[in-house]
Amino acid sequence: VAFSATSCVRTGHVGVVSIFGRVTGQTLSEGLHIVNPAATVTELSVMTQEDKERASVPSKEGLIMGLEASILYHLDPKRAAEVYQQIGPNYAEILLQPTFRSAIRAITAGNTAASLYSDARETIARQIVEDVSRQVAPRGVIVENVLLRDLQLPDTLKHAIEAKQQAQQEAQRMEFVRQREKQE
């Protein structure tokens, strides 16, 4: 009886207490706790977790690109009982992943392929963070960051971008040569 009246919650987790299948709303922090012997304590991680997503996403021009992105998130410890009761222990698969996929597609569809390939990438990642956070924060999941890792453009677009950059570099070189000759 004494052993069943104690519960140990591991580091980086919170314990959600339920009695006879009904969530009490009580959460236990890390460490050893005395609980009702009839209670069941379910641990949920509040540590930072990563979810990777590989998707084919459209651009503003209608091009389909391969994109690999990661989202860093954690469960709000204060709302763990609510998340467990309303969504369940697999809240990431039910709530976060579909929202993340949808946000990736929506945000990339509003941007050009060149902006995804250039320094505007950080702005796009920030827009995805804001969109996902707006949807999942009220449900008890905190989004820390979105990382856009691997972007695979269609070969034709890659060649066009490279050709444009080479032309710009050649134009700059010619301008430099012209200015040097003018100075001489």
C-alpha positions in Angstrom: 0.0 0.0 0.0 2.9 2.4 0.9 4.6 1.6 -2.4 1.5 2.1 -4.5 0.9 5.5 -2.7 4.2 6.9 -4.1 5.0 8.0 -7.6 8.3 9.2 -9.1 8.2 11.6 -12.0 11.4 11.5 -14.1 13.5 14.5 -14.9 12.1 16.5 -17.8 8.6 15.2 -17.4 5.4 16.1 -15.6 3.0 13.6 -14.2 -0.7 13.8 -15.0 -2.9 12.2 -12.3 -6.0 10.3 -13.1 -8.2 8.2 -10.9 -10.2 5.4 -12.4 -9.6 6.8 -15.9 -10.7 10.4 -15.0 -8.1 13.1 -15.2 -8.1 15.0 -12.0 -6.4 18.1 -13.4 -3.5 17.7 -11.0 0.0 17.6 -12.4 3.1 16.5 -10.5 6.5 18.0 -11.1 9.8 16.1 -11.2 10.6 14.0 -8.2 8.9 11.7 -5.6 5.3 12.3 -4.7 2.7 10.8 -2.4 -0.5 10.0 -4.4 -3.8 8.2 -3.9 -3.1 4.5 -4.2 -6.0 4.3 -6.8 -4.4 7.0 -8.9 -2.5 6.4 -12.1 0.3 8.9 -13.0 1.0 9.3 -16.7 4.3 11.0 -17.5 4.5 13.5 -20.4 7.7 15.1 -21.5 8.2 18.8 -21.2 11.7 18.7 -22.7 12.4 20.3 -26.1 11.5 17.8 -28.9 12.1 17.8 -32.6 9.8 16.7 -35.4 11.2 16.4 -38.9 9.1 16.9 -41.9 10.0 16.2 -45.5 7.5 17.5 -48.0 7.0 18.6 -51.6 5.8 22.1 -51.4 4.5 24.6 -54.0 6.0 28.0 -54.6 4.2 31.2 -55.7 5.1 30.4 -59.3 3.6 26.9 -59.1 6.9 25.1 -58.9 7.1 22.0 -56.7 10.1 21.9 -54.5 11.4 19.3 -52.0 11.8 20.8 -48.5 13.1 19.3 -45.3 12.2 21.2 -42.1 12.3 20.6 -38.4 10.1 22.1 -35.7 11.3 22.4 -32.1 8.6 22.4 -29.5 7.7 21.4 -25.9 4.6 20.9 -23.8 3.5 23.7 -21.5 3.9 22.1 -18.1 1.0 24.1 -16.7 -1.4 22.8 -19.3 -0.2 19.1 -19.4 -3.4 17.8 -17.7 -5.5 19.6 -20.2 -3.5 18.4 -23.2 -3.6 14.8 -21.9 -7.4 15.0 -21.3 -8.4 16.7 -24.6 -5.8 15.3 -27.0 -3.9 12.5 -25.4 -0.3 11.5 -24.9 0.4 11.5 -28.6 -0.5 15.2 -29.0 2.4 15.7 -31.4 1.0 13.3 -34.1 -2.6 14.6 -33.6 -2.1 18.3 -33.3 1.4 19.5 -34.1 2.4 17.5 -37.2 -0.7 18.2 -39.3 -0.6 21.9 -38.4 3.1 22.1 -39.2 2.6 20.4 -42.6 -0.2 22.8 -43.4 1.7 25.9 -42.4 4.8 24.8 -44.5 2.6 24.5 -47.6 0.7 27.7 -47.0 3.7 29.9 -46.3 5.8 28.5 -49.2 2.9 28.9 -51.6 2.9 32.6 -50.9 6.6 33.0 -51.6 8.7 32.6 -54.7 11.2 29.8 -55.2 14.1 32.3 -55.3 13.1 33.7 -51.9 13.2 30.2 -50.4 16.6 29.8 -51.9 18.0 33.2 -50.7 18.3 35.0 -47.4 14.6 35.5 -47.1 14.6 31.9 -45.8 14.7 33.2 -42.2 11.7 35.3 -42.7 9.8 32.3 -44.1 10.8 30.2 -41.1 9.6 32.9 -38.8 6.3 33.1 -40.6 5.9 29.3 -40.2 6.7 29.6 -36.4 4.1 32.4 -36.0 1.4 30.4 -38.0 2.0 27.2 -36.1 2.2 28.9 -32.7 -1.0 30.8 -33.3 -2.8 27.5 -33.8 -1.1 25.2 -31.2 -0.3 27.6 -28.3 -3.9 27.8 -27.1 -3.9 24.0 -26.9 -0.8 23.8 -24.6 2.1 23.3 -27.0 4.8 25.9 -27.2 6.7 26.2 -30.5 10.4 27.2 -30.1 11.7 27.4 -33.6 11.4 26.1 -37.2 14.5 25.2 -39.1 14.4 25.0 -42.9 17.2 22.6 -43.6 17.2 21.2 -47.1 15.6 22.8 -50.1 15.7 21.0 -53.4 14.7 23.1 -56.4 13.7 21.7 -59.8 16.8 21.3 -62.0 15.6 23.8 -64.5 15.2 26.5 -61.8 18.6 25.7 -60.3 20.3 26.2 -63.7 18.4 29.5 -64.3 19.4 30.8 -60.9 23.0 29.8 -61.5 23.0 31.4 -64.9 21.6 34.6 -63.5 24.2 34.8 -60.8 27.0 34.2 -63.3 25.6 36.9 -65.6 25.5 39.3 -62.6 29.1 38.5 -61.7 30.2 38.9 -65.3 28.5 42.3 -65.5 30.1 43.4 -62.2 33.5 42.2 -63.5 33.0 44.1 -66.8 32.0 47.2 -64.9 35.1 46.9 -62.8 37.3 46.5 -65.9 35.6 49.6 -67.5 36.2 51.7 -64.4 39.8 50.6 -64.2 40.4 51.5 -67.9 38.7 54.8 -67.3 41.0 55.6 -64.4 44.1 54.6 -66.4 
